[in-house]
Amino acid sequence: MSVTETEDVFITKNGKVAAKLTNPYQDRVETAKSLFGILPIDADIDGEKRRGLVQNVSKGTNQD
């Protein structure tokens, strides 16, 4: 049995995560439930998107 069947595996390069191998058979509902609550209640997703677009445009890296 491969370790990737039971655990997530992180591949690093120079100490930074470059890739993540995950179990393709994991329970998707449980995965989605695990994401609930990670954002603060006052998170402004649209504001962050606009801020990211402004930063990308100013750097000349807008990919739209």
Stockholm file with secondary structure:
# STOCKHOLM 1.0

chainA/1-64         MSVTETEDVFITKNGKVAAKLTNPYQDRVETAKSLFGILPIDADIDGEKRRGLVQNVSKGTNQD
#=GR chainA/1-64 SS CCGGGTSCEEEEETTEEEEEECCTTSCHHHHHHHHTTCSCTTCCHHHHHHHHHHHHHHHTCCCC
#=GC SS_cons        CCGGGTSCEEEEETTEEEEEECCTTSCHHHHHHHHTTCSCTTCCHHHHHHHHHHHHHHHTCCCC
//
